[in-house]
Amino acid sequence: MKNLQNALQLKQLYQLKSLGYHYTNAQLFAQEDEPLELPNTLVDLKKQAQNCHLCFLSKGRNRVVFGEGSQNTKVMFIGDAPIEIEDRAGEPFLGRGGEMLTLMIEKVLGLSREEVYITNLLKCHPSSTQVLHESTMHSCKAYLFKEIELVQPQVIVTLGEMPYHYLTNDTTALKEIRGMVSKRGGYMVVPTYHPNFLLKNPSLKKEVFLDLQKVKGLLLL
């Protein structure tokens, strides 16, 4: 898969850069090489992710936090990275932020948590002292795009700036584009605030409520 090939190439280049290289003639993947493929089921993709060591986050994790939910859903939620409690449990969106997301899904969309698909851009928990590099994002991005390919959602709700930026390549500040609908391939993207951000900024709950109302309208089209 092209995204995974790019991730491996970027990992090698960033490693060389950290050693002081400014130029390298490192051999990249040739077109005639057998392409790297990711599994075509979520079960097998999760197994591969659990054994992933493409970036430094794998060294400090307890468990890989893969996506969960319905593969036959119209809506997918994508956060940025697992938090500590999720790292221990191996499940996404736990704790107070997870409870808030569950309530938003139930009260606004009229769906159960099991009827949607929830995942993160990063599958491993970064500690508060770790600096996230571009290579780390690109490593996990391959898994995320495969999840999207397998689930085939009608609408993707990105929670926070990071997943929106890496899904769309748009680096506009979230406060300027939250709630806006953009068409990307076979799905629509609606960015909004992350539940953990709302815990610190409860006054923004109304904005997220309006954003999810818009999502509900899109699901009825």
N, C-alpha and C positions, 0 to 999 in steps of 0.2 A: 504494500500500500504506500502511495506516494508520501502521505503525511508522516508515516513511521520512518521511511527512508530519510526524509528531511530532518526528523528528530535525531536520528543517529548521526547524520552528517554534522548537524549543529553541535551535538554533544562533543564530537571530536574536535571541532574548531574552537569551541569555548575552552576545552581543556588545554589546547595548544596556546591559546591567547593568555590563559592564566599562568603559563610557564614563560611568557615573555615573547612568544613568536609574533612577528608582525607580518610575516609572509610564509606560506607553506605550499608545497606542491603535493600535499597528501592526496592519495588516490580516493576519489569519490566513487559512489556506486555507478557502475556503467549501465547503460540502457539495456545491454544484452544480458546482464545478470538476472537471475531468477528473482522476480519481485517478492518483497516481503508482504505477506498477507496476514491480516487479522481475522480471527474466527468470525463466522457468519451467524452465530447465536449469542445471545446475551450471557448465557450460562458459560460458554467456552471463553467468551471475551473476559468475563470476570475472573476466570481461572488464570488466564494469561496475565491480566493486570496484577493479580495477587503474587505473581512471580516476576514482576517487572523490577528491573534495577537500572533503568535508563538515566536516572538522575540521583543526586545526592540525598534527596528526601527519603529514599528507600532505606538508607542506613539508620535513620532515627525513628522510623515508624514502628508502631505496635502491630497494626493491621491496615491493610488497604481498605479504603472506604469507597466501594463501587456504588453505582446507581441502583435504585430499587423502585418497584412499582409495576404498573401495567405496561406491557409491550403493545397493547392494542388501544392506546389512549390518543386523544387529540392534542393533549397539552403536556409539555415537558417543562420542568423548572430546573434551572442551572445556577448553582451557587459558585463561590470562588474556591474555597478550600475547607477541608474538615477541621473541626476544632478538637480539643483534647478528648472530650468525652466520646466523640465519634471515632477517634483513633483507637480508643480502648475497646469499643463495641464493634467496630467495623461496619457501622450503619450511618447513613447521612442524615443530617438535620435532626439531632437530638437536643435535649436541654430546652431552655426557655425559648430560644429562637426556633427550634423545631416545632414546639407546641404552638407558637404564634403562626408559623407557616401552615400547620394543619388546620387551625381555626380559620385562616384566610381562605383556604381551599374549600372548607366545608361551608362557611357562612356566605362567602361571596360567589364562588363558582357552583355551589350546590353539589359538590362531588366529595367522595371520600378520598383520603390520602392514597388508598390502594388503587384508586381509579386513575391516578396520574403517574407520571414517571419523574423521579427526583434524582438529581446527580450533581456533581461538582466538576469544575474544570480540572482541579488537582485532585488526585486520588489518595495522596498521602498528606498527613498533617505536618505543616511547617511549624517549628518552634518560634517563639517570639524573637529569638536572637538570629534566626536564619534570614539571610537576604535572598529573595527569589530572583533568579536570573532568567533571561529570555529562554535559555535552553531548557529550563525546567518546565515552562509553560508549553513549549513546543513538544516536549516529550509526552505530556499528558493529553495534548490537543488531539493526537491521533486516536486515542481511546474515546474521547468525547465525540468526535465526528463519526466514529463507527457506531456509537450508541445512537446518535441522531439518525444515521442511515438505517439501523435496525428497527428503531421505534417508529420512525416516519411520522413525527407529530405535525399537526396542523399549525400549532402556535407554540413558540418557545418563549418562556418568561425568564429573562436573565435577572438574577438577584445580585445587585452590586455592579460596580464598573468593570471589574476584571473579566468576568465571563462575556459581557457584552463587547468589550474591546477585542477580545481574542476570537469571538465568533464573527464579528462584522468588520474588523480592522478599522473601526471608527473610534477615534480617541476623544471625541467630544465629551465634556464633563457630564456626568449622569444627571445632575440637576437641570441641565438644559434639554435633555432628550428623553427623560423618563416619561413613560406613557405613550410615546410616539411609536407608531407601527411601521416597520420596514419589512419589505419582502426580500428574502434571501433564499434562493433556490426554490425548493418546494415547500417552504414554510415561512411563517411570519414571525418576527421577533419583536417582543415588547419588553423594554428594560424598565426595571423599577428598583426600589431600595431593598437591601438584604434585611431579613428579620432581625439579625443581630445588631444591625445599625439602628433599627427602629427601637430596640430596647434602650438605646442611649439617646434617641431622638424621637420620643413618642408623638410629638406634634406632627410628624410626617406620616402618621398612620392614615390620615384622610387621603393623602396623595396616592398611597398604595391601594387603598380601597377603590379609588376612582380608576386606577390602572387596571385592576383586576375586573372591574365592571366592564371595561373596554375589552378585556380578554374574553369574558363571558359572551359578549356580543359577537366577537369573531368566531367563537365556537358554534354559534347558532347559524352561521352563514352556510 
